[in-house]
Amino acid sequence: MTDLQSITGILVEIRYQNYDDGFIIASFTSSKDSFLIFTATGNILDARRGQEYKLFGKWVDHPRYGRQFKFDNYQAVLPQQEDGIYIYLVRTAKWIGPTIAERLIKRYGNATLEVLREDPEMVAAETPGLTIKKANDIQERLLQFEAQEAVLVELMDILNVPGIQKNLPYMLIDEYGSNAAKMLRENPYILTGFHGVGFLTADQIAIQKLKIDPKSQKRVIACITYCTKTCMSVSGSTWVACSDIEKAVFDLIGVGLVKAVIAMMIYDGLLVSALQNELISFVSADKDETYIAKKVQDAIKRKATASI
């Protein structure tokens, strides 16, 4: 069966975790049947024991480890019942142990998390052993949780295109935090700064998913950068002809007036030029070439001096 399925469970044990991309192999107990324990594999941002997750994927049979649920997407679920809230507080809230958790549940019941999020000062005043600072810290975590999960869902929707690596949303959040989706919408070409994402993929997302103006300056700058790198790689030269880049950009995205954008990039320090702007290169490549040339010259001078 290949249709997308879902299952909700509480994470009880992480058997393997890759902190770079969030990939985990973990044991879950079913939220519907606590006696049902299953193994799931996939990417979860900041996976936590005791947290409830709704997983979206399919069941697969691993040749060595047996039946597993392989998920592509997930939603973290805040518990709604007292038992789940108690476990969540004890296992994930920095300042809450069993005693304070019991006091909170006894006083606020199923509304405990909501009250902590909305009025931590009141909770601190009414709960012995819980200071205002600790209550505010818990509130901040709950708010961060909501913001991060919302951003992750938005990123997964934007980046749901063929060829995109599954850990890219997590990489964006790691780089930009809760502003990741906002940054991506403002300039989808930031994707080219991540391994495995080239201009063509970023441009597909920009045009098809985010509906940016095809003549957007951000798009032209990204295309100029891509074409310059490509020409340098193909030719093996540090410098490429400005006219070649103009033609390459026009052929790729159909936008003219590239020379004015190149001039702006030179002015802003994104590119360097030679021969009255007939040739262009990147600042880093120019510095590397200058450094190597100096080293070669120094070596020649030393050899000439030694032979005298």
C-alpha positions as CSV (number, residue, x, y, z in Angstrom):
1,M,0.0,0.0,0.0
2,T,1.5,3.3,-1.1
3,D,-1.2,5.8,0.0
4,L,-0.2,8.3,2.6
5,Q,-1.1,7.2,6.1
6,S,-0.9,8.8,9.5
7,I,-0.4,7.6,13.1
8,T,-0.2,9.5,16.3
9,G,2.1,8.4,19.1
10,I,4.3,9.5,22.0
11,L,8.0,9.3,21.5
12,V,9.4,7.0,24.3
13,E,13.0,6.2,23.1
14,I,15.4,7.6,20.5
15,R,17.5,4.7,19.2
16,Y,19.5,6.9,16.7
17,Q,19.6,10.6,16.1
18,N,21.4,12.7,13.6
19,Y,21.6,16.2,15.0
20,D,22.5,17.8,11.6
21,D,19.3,16.9,9.8
22,G,17.0,15.7,12.6
23,F,16.8,12.1,11.3
24,I,15.8,9.7,14.0
25,I,15.0,6.0,14.6
26,A,12.7,6.0,17.5
27,S,10.1,4.0,19.5
28,F,6.7,5.4,20.0
29,T,3.6,4.3,21.9
30,S,0.3,4.7,20.1
31,S,-1.8,7.5,21.5
32,K,-4.9,5.3,21.0
33,D,-3.4,2.2,22.6
34,S,-0.5,2.6,25.1
35,F,0.3,-1.1,24.8
36,L,1.0,-0.7,21.1
37,I,4.7,0.2,20.6
38,F,6.0,0.8,17.1
39,T,9.3,2.0,15.5
40,A,9.3,5.0,13.2
41,T,12.0,6.6,11.1
42,G,12.1,10.1,9.7
43,N,13.2,13.7,10.4
44,I,11.9,15.5,13.5
45,L,13.2,18.9,14.6
46,D,14.5,18.9,18.2
47,A,12.9,15.5,18.9
48,R,11.9,15.1,22.6
49,R,11.0,12.0,24.6
50,G,7.5,12.4,26.0
51,Q,6.3,14.6,23.1
52,E,3.3,13.4,21.1
53,Y,3.6,13.5,17.3
54,K,1.3,12.9,14.4
55,L,3.4,11.2,11.7
56,F,2.5,11.1,8.0
57,G,4.0,8.4,5.9
58,K,3.6,4.6,5.3
59,W,4.4,1.3,6.9
60,V,7.4,-0.5,5.4
61,D,9.0,-3.9,6.1
62,H,12.7,-3.6,6.9
63,P,14.6,-6.8,6.0
64,R,16.4,-6.8,9.3
65,Y,14.4,-4.7,11.8
66,G,10.9,-5.7,10.6
67,R,7.8,-3.5,10.3
68,Q,8.4,0.3,10.7
69,F,6.5,3.5,10.0
70,K,8.5,5.6,7.6
71,F,7.3,9.2,7.8
72,D,8.0,12.2,5.6
73,N,6.1,14.9,7.5
74,Y,4.9,15.3,11.1
75,Q,3.1,17.6,13.5
76,A,4.0,18.0,17.1
77,V,0.9,17.7,19.2
78,L,0.5,19.4,22.6
79,P,-1.3,17.0,25.0
80,Q,-4.9,17.7,25.8
81,Q,-5.5,15.4,28.7
82,E,-4.1,15.6,32.3
83,D,-1.9,12.4,32.0
84,G,-0.3,13.6,28.8
85,I,0.2,17.2,30.1
86,Y,1.9,15.8,33.2
87,I,4.3,13.7,31.1
88,Y,4.9,16.7,28.8
89,L,5.7,19.0,31.7
90,V,8.0,16.6,33.5
91,R,9.9,15.6,30.4
92,T,10.2,18.8,28.4
93,A,9.8,21.8,30.8
94,K,13.2,22.7,32.3
95,W,12.0,23.9,35.6
96,I,9.2,21.5,36.4
97,G,9.6,18.2,38.3
98,P,6.9,15.7,39.4
99,T,5.8,17.7,42.5
100,I,5.2,21.0,40.7
101,A,3.6,19.2,37.8
102,E,1.2,17.5,40.1
103,R,0.3,20.9,41.7
104,L,-0.3,22.5,38.3
105,I,-2.5,19.6,37.1
106,K,-4.5,19.6,40.3
107,R,-5.2,23.3,40.0
108,Y,-5.6,23.9,36.3
109,G,-6.4,20.4,34.9
110,N,-6.6,20.1,31.1
111,A,-6.1,23.9,30.8
112,T,-2.6,23.8,32.4
113,L,-0.6,24.5,29.2
114,E,-3.0,27.2,28.1
115,V,-2.8,29.0,31.4
116,L,1.0,28.7,31.5
117,R,1.2,30.2,28.0
118,E,-1.3,33.0,28.6
119,D,-0.6,34.1,32.2
120,P,2.6,32.7,33.7
121,E,2.7,35.4,36.4
122,M,-0.7,34.3,37.8
123,V,0.5,30.6,37.7
124,A,3.7,31.5,39.6
125,A,1.7,33.4,42.2
126,E,-0.7,30.5,42.7
127,T,1.8,27.6,42.6
128,P,4.3,27.1,45.5
129,G,7.8,26.4,44.3
130,L,7.3,28.0,40.9
131,T,8.9,31.4,40.5
132,I,7.9,34.0,38.0
133,K,11.2,33.5,36.2
134,K,10.6,29.8,35.9
135,A,7.0,30.3,34.7
136,N,8.1,32.8,32.1
137,D,10.7,30.4,30.9
138,I,8.0,27.8,30.4
139,Q,5.8,30.3,28.6
140,E,8.7,31.2,26.3
141,R,9.3,27.5,25.4
142,L,5.6,27.0,24.7
143,L,5.5,30.0,22.4
144,Q,8.7,28.9,20.7
145,F,7.3,25.5,20.2
146,E,4.2,26.9,18.5
147,A,6.2,29.3,16.3
148,Q,8.7,26.7,15.3
149,E,6.2,24.1,14.4
150,A,4.2,26.6,12.4
151,V,7.3,27.7,10.5
152,L,8.2,24.0,9.8
153,V,4.8,23.3,8.4
154,E,5.0,26.4,6.1
155,L,8.5,25.5,4.9
156,M,7.5,21.9,4.1
157,D,4.6,23.3,2.0
158,I,6.9,25.7,0.1
159,L,9.6,23.2,-0.4
160,N,7.3,20.3,-1.5
161,V,8.9,20.0,-4.9
162,P,10.7,17.0,-6.6
163,G,14.4,16.9,-5.9
164,I,14.5,18.9,-2.7
165,Q,16.3,17.1,0.1
166,K,14.0,16.3,3.0
167,N,16.2,17.9,5.7
168,L,16.2,21.4,4.0
169,P,13.4,22.8,6.1
170,Y,15.4,21.8,9.2
171,M,18.6,23.4,7.8
172,L,16.7,26.6,7.1
173,I,15.3,26.7,10.7
174,D,18.8,26.0,12.1
175,E,20.1,28.9,10.1
176,Y,17.3,31.5,10.4
177,G,15.2,30.2,13.4
178,S,11.6,31.2,13.5
179,N,12.3,33.8,10.7
180,A,13.1,31.0,8.2
181,A,9.8,31.1,6.3
182,K,9.8,34.9,6.2
183,M,13.4,35.0,4.9
184,L,12.6,32.4,2.2
185,R,9.6,34.3,1.0
186,E,11.5,37.6,0.8
187,N,14.4,36.0,-1.1
188,P,14.0,32.3,-2.2
189,Y,17.5,32.4,-3.7
190,I,19.0,32.1,-0.2
191,L,18.4,28.4,-0.9
192,T,21.5,28.4,-3.2
193,G,23.6,28.8,-0.1
194,F,22.7,25.3,1.0
195,H,24.4,22.2,-0.2
196,G,22.6,20.4,-3.0
197,V,20.4,23.4,-4.0
198,G,21.3,25.1,-7.2
199,F,19.9,28.2,-8.9
200,L,17.5,26.2,-11.2
201,T,15.9,24.5,-8.2
202,A,15.6,27.7,-6.2
203,D,14.2,29.5,-9.3
204,Q,11.6,26.8,-9.7
205,I,10.4,27.4,-6.1
206,A,10.6,31.2,-6.5
207,I,8.5,31.2,-9.7
208,Q,6.1,28.3,-9.2
209,K,5.6,28.3,-5.5
210,L,6.3,31.8,-4.3
211,K,5.1,33.6,-7.5
212,I,7.9,36.2,-7.5
213,D,8.2,38.7,-10.3
214,P,10.2,37.1,-13.1
215,K,12.1,40.4,-13.5
216,S,12.9,40.6,-9.8
217,Q,16.3,42.0,-9.1
218,K,16.9,39.2,-6.6
219,R,16.3,36.7,-9.4
220,V,18.7,38.5,-11.8
221,I,21.4,38.7,-9.2
222,A,21.1,35.0,-8.4
223,C,21.2,34.1,-12.1
224,I,24.2,36.2,-12.7
225,T,26.0,34.5,-9.8
226,Y,25.0,31.1,-11.1
227,C,26.1,31.8,-14.7
228,T,29.4,33.3,-13.5
229,K,30.2,30.3,-11.4
230,T,29.3,28.0,-14.2
231,C,31.4,29.8,-16.8
232,M,34.4,29.9,-14.4
233,S,34.0,26.2,-13.8
234,V,33.8,25.3,-17.5
235,S,36.6,27.6,-18.6
236,G,38.9,27.0,-15.7
237,S,39.5,30.7,-15.6
238,T,39.1,33.2,-12.7
239,W,37.8,35.8,-15.1
240,V,34.8,35.6,-17.5
241,A,33.6,38.0,-20.1
242,C,30.8,40.2,-19.0
243,S,29.1,39.8,-22.5
244,D,29.1,36.0,-22.0
245,I,27.3,36.4,-18.7
246,E,24.7,38.8,-20.2
247,K,24.0,36.3,-22.9
248,A,23.8,33.3,-20.5
249,V,21.4,35.1,-18.2
250,F,19.2,36.1,-21.1
251,D,19.2,32.6,-22.5
252,L,18.3,31.1,-19.0
253,I,15.6,33.5,-17.7
254,G,14.9,35.8,-20.6
255,V,15.7,39.0,-18.8
256,G,17.7,41.8,-20.5
257,L,19.5,44.9,-19.1
258,V,21.8,42.6,-17.2
259,K,24.8,44.9,-17.5
260,A,23.2,47.4,-15.2
261,V,22.7,44.8,-12.5
262,I,26.3,43.6,-12.9
263,A,27.5,47.2,-12.4
264,M,25.5,47.4,-9.2
265,M,26.9,44.1,-8.0
266,I,30.4,45.4,-8.7
267,Y,29.6,48.6,-6.8
268,D,28.2,46.5,-3.8
269,G,31.3,44.3,-3.7
270,L,29.6,41.2,-4.9
271,L,31.7,41.1,-8.0
272,V,35.0,42.6,-9.1
273,S,35.9,43.7,-12.6
274,A,38.9,44.2,-14.9
275,L,39.6,45.8,-18.3
276,Q,37.0,48.5,-17.7
277,N,34.3,46.0,-16.7
278,E,34.8,43.8,-19.7
279,L,35.8,40.9,-17.4
280,I,34.2,40.0,-14.0
281,S,34.9,37.6,-11.2
282,F,34.1,37.0,-7.5
283,V,36.0,38.8,-4.8
284,S,37.1,35.6,-3.2
285,A,38.4,34.1,-6.6
286,D,40.3,37.3,-7.3
287,K,42.0,37.2,-3.9
288,D,42.8,33.6,-4.3
289,E,44.4,34.2,-7.7
290,T,46.4,37.2,-6.4
291,Y,47.6,35.1,-3.4
292,I,48.7,32.2,-5.6
293,A,50.4,34.5,-8.1
294,K,52.4,36.2,-5.3
295,K,53.4,32.8,-4.0
296,V,54.6,31.7,-7.4
297,Q,56.6,35.0,-7.8
298,D,58.2,34.6,-4.4
299,A,59.2,31.1,-5.3
300,I,60.7,32.2,-8.6
301,K,62.7,35.0,-6.8
302,R,64.0,32.6,-4.2
303,K,65.1,30.1,-6.8
304,A,66.8,32.9,-8.8
305,T,68.6,34.2,-5.7
306,A,69.8,30.7,-4.8
307,S,71.3,30.1,-8.2
308,I,73.4,33.3,-8.1
